[in-house]
Amino acid sequence: MPVRAGGLMPEHEPKRCPRCGNDFECRLGTIHRCQCVDIMLGDDMRESIAATYDDCLCRACLLELAETPTRATTSQARRVSRYHGQTKD
């Protein structure tokens, strides 16, 4: 089993998506088998997700966010960053 700081990391962990509330299984311990591994997100969208949610999102939400147009994604990431007191150049 993989190890991380503070203890063992389970290979599969049941989670609830903080965006939609659906249950899913996170496979961070075997990332190549995780539901998120093949979803491509831009840097701005990843920053926005990290600033908005404190845990993994389900595949359906990630796919929906991956289809968000780039311009809207960039604006959203800036709004979220300002809200959390971070500055963007």
Kinemage of the C-alpha trace (Angstrom):
@kinemage 1
@onewidth
@group {chain A} dominant
@subgroup {mainchain}
@vectorlist {calphas} color= white
{ca met a 1} P 0.000 0.000 0.000
{ca pro a 2} L 1.429 3.474 -0.859
{ca val a 3} L 2.554 5.656 2.031
{ca arg a 4} L 2.098 9.407 2.442
{ca ala a 5} L 3.129 11.813 5.203
{ca gly a 6} L 1.100 11.090 8.304
{ca gly a 7} L 0.186 7.503 7.467
{ca leu a 8} L -0.903 4.982 4.892
{ca met a 9} L -2.860 6.036 1.833
{ca pro a 10} L -5.697 3.688 0.871
{ca glu a 11} L -5.711 2.502 -2.728
{ca his a 12} L -9.450 3.166 -3.049
{ca glu a 13} L -11.448 5.608 -0.990
{ca pro a 14} L -15.207 6.203 -1.131
{ca lys a 15} L -15.918 9.911 -1.512
{ca arg a 16} L -18.812 12.285 -2.054
{ca cys a 17} L -18.354 14.937 -4.739
{ca pro a 18} L -18.402 18.379 -3.074
{ca arg a 19} L -19.846 19.912 -6.264
{ca cys a 20} L -22.853 17.647 -6.988
{ca gly a 21} L -23.106 15.348 -3.969
{ca asn a 22} L -22.765 12.076 -5.921
{ca asp a 23} L -20.756 9.213 -4.407
{ca phe a 24} L -17.699 7.865 -6.244
{ca glu a 25} L -14.503 5.949 -5.578
{ca cys a 26} L -11.205 7.839 -5.574
{ca arg a 27} L -8.246 5.687 -6.568
{ca leu a 28} L -5.356 7.992 -5.748
{ca gly a 29} L -3.365 4.993 -4.502
{ca thr a 30} L -3.586 3.531 -8.034
{ca ile a 31} L -3.907 6.782 -9.974
{ca his a 32} L -3.671 5.067 -13.381
{ca arg a 33} L -7.033 3.421 -12.537
{ca cys a 34} L -8.712 6.523 -11.099
{ca gln a 35} L -11.848 7.957 -12.714
{ca cys a 36} L -10.096 11.290 -13.293
{ca val a 37} L -6.825 10.176 -14.881
{ca asp a 38} L -7.804 10.804 -18.532
{ca ile a 39} L -9.654 14.110 -18.059
{ca met a 40} L -7.749 17.109 -19.414
{ca leu a 41} L -8.174 20.418 -17.564
{ca gly a 42} L -6.399 23.693 -18.234
{ca asp a 43} L -4.241 25.308 -15.562
{ca asp a 44} L -6.857 27.991 -14.895
{ca met a 45} L -9.589 25.413 -14.352
{ca arg a 46} L -7.406 23.301 -12.040
{ca glu a 47} L -6.603 26.429 -9.994
{ca ser a 48} L -10.286 27.330 -9.828
{ca ile a 49} L -11.269 23.835 -8.685
{ca ala a 50} L -8.530 23.769 -6.031
{ca ala a 51} L -9.590 27.187 -4.728
{ca thr a 52} L -13.291 26.280 -4.662
{ca tyr a 53} L -13.356 22.672 -3.418
{ca asp a 54} L -11.364 20.923 -0.703
{ca asp a 55} L -11.613 17.403 -2.151
{ca cys a 56} L -11.809 15.431 -5.401
{ca leu a 57} L -14.701 15.951 -7.807
{ca cys a 58} L -16.562 13.110 -9.508
{ca arg a 59} L -15.941 12.246 -13.156
{ca ala a 60} L -19.230 13.785 -14.331
{ca cys a 61} L -18.385 17.153 -12.756
{ca leu a 62} L -14.811 17.073 -14.064
{ca leu a 63} L -16.050 16.320 -17.586
{ca glu a 64} L -18.572 19.155 -17.364
{ca leu a 65} L -15.889 21.586 -16.184
{ca ala a 66} L -13.464 20.353 -18.864
{ca glu a 67} L -15.961 21.527 -21.508
{ca thr a 68} L -16.116 25.057 -20.073
{ca pro a 69} L -14.846 27.551 -22.676
{ca thr a 70} L -11.330 28.859 -22.015
{ca arg a 71} L -12.328 32.522 -21.686
{ca ala a 72} L -15.014 31.727 -19.071
{ca thr a 73} L -12.614 29.395 -17.283
{ca thr a 74} L -9.962 32.119 -17.024
{ca ser a 75} L -12.466 34.659 -15.692
{ca gln a 76} L -13.791 32.172 -13.164
{ca ala a 77} L -10.292 31.326 -11.927
{ca arg a 78} L -9.514 35.014 -11.440
{ca arg a 79} L -12.743 35.638 -9.499
{ca val a 80} L -12.117 32.683 -7.210
{ca ser a 81} L -8.491 33.688 -6.620
{ca arg a 82} L -9.455 37.254 -5.701
{ca tyr a 83} L -12.112 35.960 -3.339
{ca his a 84} L -9.490 33.926 -1.493
{ca gly a 85} L -7.106 36.895 -1.246
{ca gln a 86} L -4.683 35.712 -3.915
{ca thr a 87} L -3.534 37.963 -6.726
{ca lys a 88} L -3.175 37.029 -10.371
{ca asp a 89} L -0.955 38.818 -12.866
